Amino acid sequence: MILSPRQKEILHFLGETNGVLSSTLLSERFAVSVQTIRKDMNDLSDKGMVRRVHGGITLPTANDNLSFSNREVVNLPAKQSIASRIVEELPEGTSIFLGIGTTPKQVAHALLDHPGLTVVTNNINAASILSRNPNLSVHLAGGQVRSSDEDTVGETATNFYRRFYIKIGIFGVGGLTEDGQLLDFTPEEADLSRAIIEQSTQCWLVADKTKLGRYAPIVSGKLGEINTLFIDESSPEIQRLCKVNQVELIEANAPLAAINS
C-alpha cells in the first residue's frame, strides 16, 4: 500500500494521540492547507486506516482490527525500537517462537544478522525474512492462510506449535486490559498465544503503548503468565501492572535494560 511521507506521519501522530485529530490541527502541524489535509484524510479513510469524524479523523473502532498492511505503518518507529531491544536480549543458539503481527515482523528484520537461532513461526513475513539468513533454522507452521494478516492459523498451526518445546516465546496481543488480561481478536489467535505460553520456558510479550486499554473480544491469557514485557514507552499504569504481576518491564527507548522486575 503506497502512502505519502505526510500520510505516514499523520498515522504515527494519530497512534500517539489515540484520539481525534482535527483537519485544522493537522494543517498547522504540517504547514499545508486544510484542503490538502482533507485529501490525505479521505485517502487514509478510503484505505480503512482511519475513521472520518466531524472535522477530523480518529482510529477505527476499537473492536475492528486493521489489516496487516494497514497496521504495519502505524507506530512503526515504536515497533522497530522494540525489535532492536528484543535482539539485544536474545542469546546465541537459543530457540524462539515468533508470533503473528507487525511487531514480530520487525523483530524478524532485526534478527537478520543474528549468528544462530531456531525459529518456529506462523508469521509468513517473518519466515520469509529470516530464511535469508543461512545461520538460522526456520520452521513455518501450516494451516489456513489469512491474506489480510499474512499468517497461518487454525488447528493445524496450533498443533504444529505444540510439537515444540521452545526456550523463548515472543508474541504480541490485540489488547491489554487494565487488570492484566491479554486479548486477541479471534479464537484462532488466542489458541496460538496459548500454545506459545504453554510451550515456552520464557514468554516475552511485545506491545506498543497503545495496546493498554485497547479492546479485543477474546481472552488469551494473563500478564502474570509472562516473564518480560517489551514496550516502546511505559507509563505509571504499565509499571504498576508489571509490578503487581511480577513481570520484568523493558522499555525500548530507555538506556537501561529494565525498569523493574
N, C-alpha and C positions, 0 to 999 in steps of 0.2 A: 504494500500500500504506500503510495507516494504522498508525502506531506512536505510542505514547505518548512524551512527552519523556524519561521514565526509560528506556524501551527504546532510544531513540536514544543516550542517554548510555552505556548498557550496551554497545552495539555499538561506540561510539567507544572506550571503555575497553578492550574486548576487542581492537580493532585495534591499540591502542598496546602492549598487553602481548604480543600474538601468542602466547599460551599458554593455560593453563586458568584460569578464574575460578571459584571455589567459591561456592556459594549463601551460605555464612556471610560470606565477604569482601564480597560484593555487598550483603547485607542491612546490614552495618555501614557500608559506603560511602554507601548511600542512606537510611540510618536508617529502614528498614522491616522488617517481619517476614520471616523465611525463607520462610514460606508465600507471601507476596506476590511475593518474588523468584522462587520456583519457578514461579508462574503466568507471570511475564514470560519466564522461560527456556523454558517449554513453548510459549508463544505464538511466540517467536522461532524455536524448533526446528521448529514446525509450518509456519512460513513458509519454512523452508530456509535461514535466515540464520545459524544456529549449529548446532553438533552437541552433543547432550547426552552427557556422560560421567558417570562415577560421582561424584556430589556437586557437579556443576557443568556448565560449558559450555566449548567451545572453538570455534575457527573450523572450517568444513567442511574435509574432507580436501583436501590441497594440490593434487591433480590435478583437483579439481572447481571450475569457475568458477561463481560465483553469477550469477543473472540480473541484468540491468541495474538493475531497481528495487531489488533487494536490495543490490547493490554501491554504489548511489548514496548511501546513508546511512552507509556505513562510511567513517570517516576524512574526513567531509565538510569540516570546518574546514581540514584539511591541503590538500585539493584546491582549496578556494576561495583559500587563500593562494598556492598555486602559480599559479592562474589570474591572480590580480592581478599577480604578478611578470611573467608572460608578457606581459600587456598593456602594462606599463610599458616593456618592452624592444622592443615592436613599433613600427617606424617607420610613418608615414602612407604610404598609397598603395602598399604592398607587396602581394605575393600569398602566400597560405599554403595548405598542405594542413592539414586538421583531421581527425585520425583518429578511430577508434572509441573508446568507453569513457566513463566517468563524469567523469574529469578534463577531457577535451576539451569535454564539455558545460558544465562550469563555466567554461572558457575562453570559450565562446560567450556565456554570461551576462555575463562581464566585458567582452566586446567590444561590448556593445550601444550604447555611446556613442562608439565609435571613429569618427573623421571620414572614413575611407575605406580600403577594403581589398577585395581579390579573394579569395574563399574557395572552395576545392574540397574537398568532404567527402562521405563516405558515412554520416555520422552524422546520422540523421534528426532527432534532437532538436536538434543544433547548427544544422542548416539551418533548422528551424522557428523557432528563437530569433532567428537572425541575419536572417531575412527581414523582421523588424520594423524594421530599420534601412535606410531607403532609400538611404543613402550607401554601402552595402556591395553588392558583386556576388557572389551566392552561386550555386554550381554543385553540384547534388546528383547523385551517381552512382546509376545504376540498378543492378538486379541482384536477387538473391534477398534478400527481406526476412526478417531473423531477429527474430521477435517477442520473444524473450527478451532480445535485445541491442539492439533498436531501431536497427538499421543495415541496410545492404545489403552483400552480399559476393558472391563468385564471379567468374568470368571477365569478365563484363560490367563489374562495378565496377572490377576491376583494370585492364582495358583502358582504361576511362574515365580513370583516374588517369594512365595512360601517355601520354595525349594532351596532357598539360600539362607545362610546364617552370616550376617554381614557385620563388620566392625562399626561402621558409622552410617546411619540413615539420614540423608539430607532431603528435606522436603518443605514445601510451603503449604499454606492453608488459604481458604477463601476469606475467612474472617476469624477474629479472636474476641470473645466476649469479655466484659469487664470482670467476670468471675472466673476467667481462665478456661473456658471451653473452646476447643478447636473446631472450626466449622468448615464444611465443604458444600459445594453446590449440588452434587448428585450422590446417590448411594454408591455408585461405582468409584467415584473419587475417594469417598470415605473408606471404602473397603481397602483400597490401595494404601491409604495413610495408615490404617490399622495394621496392615501386613508389614509396612516399614517399621512401625513402632514395635511390633512383636518379634520381628526377626532381626533386630539390630541390637548390638551391645550398647551403643550410644545413639541418641537421637538428637540431631541438630535441626532446629526449626529456623527457616529463613522467612523474614517478613519485613516489609517496609512499614513505616509508622502509620500508614493509612488503614492497615488491617485491624487495628484496635477499634472495636465498636462497629465494624462492618458486618452486615447481616449476610448469612448464608443458611439454608434451611436444615442441613444435616450435621449432626454432631459426630465427629470422627475421633475425638479423644479429649484429653485434658492436659493443660500446660504442665501439670505435675509429672506427667509421663515423659517429659522432655528433659534432656540434660543441659542443653545450651540453646539460647535464643540469640540469633544474629539479627540485628536490626540496624537500619541506617542512622536513626536518631531516636534516642529514648525520651521518656517523659517520666514525671513522678509516678503516674499511674502504672506505666510499664515496669518501672523499678519496684514498685510495691508488689505487683503481681508476681514478679520473679522471686522476690524475697520470700513472700508467703509460700510459694510453691517450690522453693529451694532449687531454682533454675539459674544457672550461670547466664549472665547477660553480657553480650559483647556488642558494643556499639561500633559500627563500621567506621564512622567518621571520627572516633576518639583515638588519641595516640596510644593509649594503654590497651592491653589485651582484653581486659574485662572491667566492668563497672562494679559488679558484685558477684558473689557466688552463694 
